[in-house]
Amino acid sequence: MGKEWSEKQKKVQILLGKEAIYKEAIKQLLELREEMFEQISQIVNGYPARAFYQMPFANVKGYHSKTLAYSIWHIFRIEDIVAHILIAGDDQIFVKGEYQKKIGSLIITTGNELQGQEIADFSQKLDIGALYEYAKEVMLSTNSILSQLEYSQMKKKYSDEDKKRLVESGCVSSAENAVWLIDYWCDKDINGLIKMPFSRHWIMHIEAMQRIKNKLCKMARKGVDPAAYCDHSCNHCFLGEWCGSCRTEYNVCSFATIFEDKRCPNAVCCIEKSIDGCYECSELENCTKGFYAPENNGAIEAKVQAMFIRKYGKEAFIEVEDKLHERFDFYKMQEILGQGIHEGLKILENELSK
């Protein structure tokens, strides 16, 4: 994903340098930003509160050594400051929306000055819902500013007076590891600011967020039953890097996330019935809940796997799944086992006998 974003960002930068296609460059930039913001939305809407202040890569070098909450804060505080104080010359969204109070932050800066445990402590105090709303409002506001910019403004430079305004705003810490930002921003023209705070900066930190959430999911799934409630194999799911399994609080299964309460009907049903999985249910064969909905492409495959577990047990199921996934990916498995209940069950049984 990061490589694709980088390629798109490079293309935008080339297009920005050509007046005849400048508007197309802005259009592609906004599309890229929307695509990247969707990753933030999925993380915010899918993970538990404690995920946002965990530091699975603490004490290592790189943006992934931070937290999910800090990453969001940092991206959008910088964007808000640059877009409004420098480019638009008006009030920040942070100020107009009274977001410091809503988010519950003790600082108004970019957060560059925070280190180690300070980052975790800062992150734990934040209201993630309010932080997300702030980030979204900043993104939309910046998009509006970008849409109104003319090609003739791309080479606009900033002065000592602009630096003074940034200092007086108090939005950049005077700490050595933060204050350099003022010179960095003001040494760029608007074209340069589009490249870094508004696009490349996003890529670096959202990539870091992906690494953090992948690690958190891996940690959550350690020692957890790899068979989902619907009897899919979590070890081989296409959402393996996103989801911590429906048996943990890091559940972002594709069927969980489409429901308002973020809970898959199969998981809810099993928990209510106090059963380990759909394979224990007497209504399995005729069930159309959740993943078993007839219109779902994976309905037959999931039911076949549940019936196999009922007959041969989970140990045999994992053994067979491991064998099959050495040759086929998740989608091919759906196709192979989705030919029909009896056909799919026979395929699994044949694999077990090898």
Buried (B, 14 or more C-beta within 10 A) or exposed (E): EBEEBBEBBEBBBEBBEEEEBBBEBBBBBBEBBEEBBEBBEBBBEBBBEEBBBBBBBEEEEEBBBBBBBBBBBBBBBBBBBBBBBBBBEEEBBBBEBEBBEBBEBEBBBBBBBBEEEEBBEBBBEBBBEBBBBBBBBBBEBBBEBBEEBEBEEBEBEBEEEBBEBBEEBEBBBEEEEBBEBBEEBBEBEBBBBBBBBBBBBBBBBBBBBBBBBBBBBBEBBEEBBBBBBBBBBBBBBEBBEBBBBBBBEBBBBBBBBEEEEBBBBBBBBBEEEEBBBBBBBEEBEEBBBBBBEEEBEBBBBBBBBBBBBBBBEBEBBBBBBEBBBEEBEBEEBBEBBBBEBEEBBEBBBEBBEE
